[in-house]
Amino acid sequence: MVEVVKYSATGRRKSSVARVILTPGTGIIRVNKRTFENYFPRETDRIMIIDPLKLTNTVGKFDIEASITGGGSTGQAGAFRLGLSRALTLFDAQNKPVLKKSSLLTRDPRMKERKKPGQKGARRKFQWVKR
């Protein structure tokens, strides 16, 4: 019995979390059991996600299965890209300098700041009234 090698990694951006699994294959990308083009209709998101594959010359060499939760479409795309980049470094350690130089292994830490008690929003205060 032949053992299929799988490389899995997690990517996060804003409030989105993406679990990415790479298996050697023909280049099929599935996101939440839907096709890649169907899940990400915006062309800019698709181009952004495929960047790590283009930089490492691995387009069409892997079947990619992703499970994404939380956030909006752009945040999910960023999380997917980070998870894909991390999985590619697990596949081959020589990919790491190329991806790091393009800052694809850097997690974007910007998240929505929480609302504080006694305030209208995260930083906005209630309007002050003298009388």
N, C-alpha and C positions, 0 to 999 in steps of 0.2 A: 504494500500500500504506500502510495506516494504522499508525503506530507506537504501540504501547501503552506508556504511561509506567508504570514500576515504581519504587516507593520501598522500599529495603531498609535494615534497621538490625539491629544486634546488641544483645541485652540479656543481662546476667549477674546472677545472684544465688546466693550460696553456691557450690556447685560445678556449677550449671546454666548452660548456654549456649543462648540462643534466637536463631535467625536468622529475622527476620520480613520478609515481602515483601507490600507493599500494592499492589494494582492496582485501578483504578476498576471497580466492579461492583455486585452486588446484595446483598452482605452475607454471603456464604458464608465460614465460617471453617473451615480444615482444619489439623490439627496432626499432623505425621508421617504424612500421607496417611490420617488418620482424621477423623471428624467431631469438632467441638468438644465436644459433649455426651458423646460416647463416650470421648474422651481425658481430659477433666476431669469425672469424675462428681460431684465435690463442688461444691455450689451456691456456696459462699463463694469458691472459686477462680475460678469463671466470672464472678461479679459483680466481683471484684477485677480481672480481666483486661479487662473491658469498660469500666471506669471512664474511661480516656482517650478512648474513642469518645463516651461520654455527655457529658463535659466540653467536647469540641470540636464537638458536634452533627454527628458524622459516622457515626452508627449506620446501617448499611444502604447506605452509599455506596461501600464498598470490599470487595473480596474479599481475604481475608487468608490467606496460606500461611505456616505456621511449621514450622521444623525445630528440635526441642529435644533436647538430649542432657544426660546427667548429672544427679545429684541426685535429690531426691524430688519429689512432686507439688506441694507448696507452693512449693519453690524454683524449680521449672520455671514455675509460674504467675507468680511474681515476675519471672523473667527475661523471660517473654513480655510482661508488662505494660510493662517498661522498653523492650524492643525496639519494641513498638507505639507507645509515646510518642515515641521517637526518630524513628521512621518518619513519624509525624504532623507532627513539626516540620520534617522534610525536605519534606513535601507543602506545608505552609504555615507560614511563619515566624511568623505571628500567633498560632499555637497555642502557641508556646513560653512566653509569660508565664502563660497559663492553666494549663498543665501544670506549670510550675515552682512556681507558687503552691501547688498541691496536692501538691508534692514527688514528682511522678511521673517526673521526670527525674534523680532522685538515685539513684545506684547504692548498694545496700546492701552495704557492704564486709565484713560479718561472715562469716567462714569458719571451718571447723573448724581448731583449732590443731594443728600436727603433734606427734607423739609425740617426745620428746627421748630420746637415748641415756642409759642408766643410770637411767632413771625408769620408773615403771609406766605412766604416761600422759603427757599434755601437761604437766600440772602436778603430778600426784600422784606422790609419791616412794615408794620401797619402805619398808616399815615398819622402823624402826630397832630393832635387838636389841642389848642391852648384853652378854649372855652367850650 
